[in-house]
Amino acid sequence: MPDDFNNDAVGNFDSLWKTIDTRYCFFEEKDVDWNEIYSKYRPKVNNSMTSYQLFEVCSDMLAELRDGHTNLSSPFATSYYRQWWSDYPQNYDARIIQQYYFNFNYRSIGSFDYGILPENIAYIHYASFESGLGAGNIDYILSYFSNAQALIIDVRDNGGGSLTNVETLVNRFIDHEILAGYIVHKTGPGHNDFSEPYPYYITPIADGHYAWGKPVVVLTNRSTFSAANNFVSIMSSLPQVSVIGSTTGGGSGMPISYELPNGWGIRFSGSSILDSEGHITEFGVEPTEGCSIDMDPTDMASGHDTILDFAIDYIKSYH
Amino acid sequence: MKFPLHIVSRLIISAIIMLTSTNSIMAQTESDSTVLRPVWSAYTLSSGSSHIADTYLSPIKYAGWTVGFGYNRLQSMKFSPERWIMQLRFNLDASCSKNQAKNTDIWYAGINFSWGMMYRWKLPYGLSAGVGGSAMIDLGCLYLSRNGNNPASAKAAATLNATGYITYKTHLWSLPITLRYQPTLPVIGAFFSPDYNELYYEIFLGNRSGLAHCAWFGNFFRLDNLLTADLNFGNTSLRIGYSANFHSTKVNDIVTHNYTHCAIVGISGEWISLNPNKRISPAAKIISATF
């Protein structure tokens, strides 16, 4: 039934708690006892508190989910759980690559910055899956790279976006239909009410478009999140692809939106995407074995990207 | 009911503009036929209040306005024109409702089509009544712009309905008036609903399981009430009325409500389409869809 909570502090808190209780999809994976959370935060709420105070309590409660896809939106602020990336080294500085590797001489289109490194290695930094490119745009880019020996796709600091854009890019690197992963959604309000994993597939780009069959290295950091995390998960299953950098930020939940009686919006993970082996990627995708590496501050100070240098050496070692 | 020929000739002019009824009636009202079955049609506009809830989109109830256009057509059946009539109804509806915080709108647009037959009786004191059934297709969509991956909730239902009517013909001073009430109640059918937290993205990827549900009173309730008064000013009547429609579903732990109350205004009339190149047989009998 639609909620009949009062539009006061207690009613809004209870509405938020119930919504998460009945619709959030990662309680078990995160070992969160949501009833215990209620007992912890409910005493902090009373109807004489201000909206700002209520927002703080509700935000703190949502942070217990440790989920970057969980937000509370009020007219004065939106809550974020940031520890999924803030507790880790950033491992990326765009300026270093733009200045010291390309001397600011690179091409940009949409969220793509791209160029060819002196080692004849193609490089793309894809900043956000919110912005996609048309098939023709990608054809131009891959055509430009046609003589390069390998391709580096840098999705560090890519916070995600549309899964459709993931498919648009992945289909350039496959020559047959692949199992991309599975989707699992909640089927009811119980914490363990889930559907059977539904497999979904990606097919190769149609004939007449450029595809890429040479080696590919994907660069990652903790801020590689959500759809970008999904991109890394799928790419890592391809034989010609290696992942270099740090474990991605995760965010495999498909966020859905809801609201409270006072009009504040809620966003949280309602469905889960699993990788092609049926494993959860909410906690991130690990780099290829032996390819986990952080930025060295000394390198950065001298204009070097430790992870990019590692990737270049990695590619050269295989040729 | 028999019309004098001069009235019939005036009706011909009216019939020309009734494009929706022309083709089907032409074949049935040829001059050598012994039975003429005029079409009784109504075109209406409606406006009123809307109360919406859909827990797939929000746990909050919404309230606002709704507008609609309706077409309603009655005609005696060919096989037993005195006793059986058919009814075709078509409705377009749109609504906009706000949450209780007044900071978000939910929009609805829908179309509804039904065809049915009713057995009728002429009763004393200007009363007549009918009961029967209809088949209905209802399509629509709710849209809540603030939502990201779940901004819309599609509506689709095909149902078999029980329906009936009662009419009362009277006069307001010297003005002929026909009062009519018709409820419609779906009894069984099928309807669409996504699963509890299932995103349309997953459906578009191909997961079609569990989307179609058998509709019965336990999970699908709909009651459409239509009360009208046709004020007869000649060949055409002014229709005023009131509709109250109650629609709710409960499946996959998703609850939906769509309640509307509307005032109605429009025109109605009984039209007949004749071939001017053929004479009407003196034996022709006109059997109206309304006694």
Chai-1 contact restraints between the chains, C-beta under 6 A:
chainA,res_idxA,chainB,res_idxB,connection_type,confidence,min_distance_angstrom,max_distance_angstrom,comment,restraint_id
A,M1,B,V255,contact,1.0,0.0,6.0,A-B,restraint_1
A,P2,B,A53,contact,1.0,0.0,6.0,A-B,restraint_2
A,P2,B,P59,contact,1.0,0.0,6.0,A-B,restraint_3
A,P2,B,K61,contact,1.0,0.0,6.0,A-B,restraint_4
A,D3,B,P59,contact,1.0,0.0,6.0,A-B,restraint_5
A,R23,B,N197,contact,1.0,0.0,6.0,A-B,restraint_6
A,I183,B,E202,contact,1.0,0.0,6.0,A-B,restraint_7
A,H185,B,N197,contact,1.0,0.0,6.0,A-B,restraint_8
A,H185,B,E198,contact,1.0,0.0,6.0,A-B,restraint_9
A,K186,B,Y196,contact,1.0,0.0,6.0,A-B,restraint_10
A,K186,B,N197,contact,1.0,0.0,6.0,A-B,restraint_11
A,T187,B,D195,contact,1.0,0.0,6.0,A-B,restraint_12
A,T187,B,Y196,contact,1.0,0.0,6.0,A-B,restraint_13
A,G188,B,Y196,contact,1.0,0.0,6.0,A-B,restraint_14
A,G188,B,D253,contact,1.0,0.0,6.0,A-B,restraint_15
A,P189,B,D253,contact,1.0,0.0,6.0,A-B,restraint_16
A,Y198,B,N207,contact,1.0,0.0,6.0,A-B,restraint_17
A,Y200,B,L205,contact,1.0,0.0,6.0,A-B,restraint_18
A,M254,B,N149,contact,1.0,0.0,6.0,A-B,restraint_19
A,M254,B,L199,contact,1.0,0.0,6.0,A-B,restraint_20
A,P255,B,N149,contact,1.0,0.0,6.0,A-B,restraint_21
A,I256,B,N149,contact,1.0,0.0,6.0,A-B,restraint_22
A,I256,B,N150,contact,1.0,0.0,6.0,A-B,restraint_23
A,S257,B,N147,contact,1.0,0.0,6.0,A-B,restraint_24
A,S257,B,G148,contact,1.0,0.0,6.0,A-B,restraint_25
A,E259,B,S58,contact,1.0,0.0,6.0,A-B,restraint_26
A,E259,B,I60,contact,1.0,0.0,6.0,A-B,restraint_27
A,N262,B,A101,contact,1.0,0.0,6.0,A-B,restraint_28
A,G263,B,A101,contact,1.0,0.0,6.0,A-B,restraint_29
A,G263,B,N103,contact,1.0,0.0,6.0,A-B,restraint_30
A,G265,B,R146,contact,1.0,0.0,6.0,A-B,restraint_31
A,G270,B,N197,contact,1.0,0.0,6.0,A-B,restraint_32
A,S271,B,N197,contact,1.0,0.0,6.0,A-B,restraint_33
A,S271,B,L199,contact,1.0,0.0,6.0,A-B,restraint_34
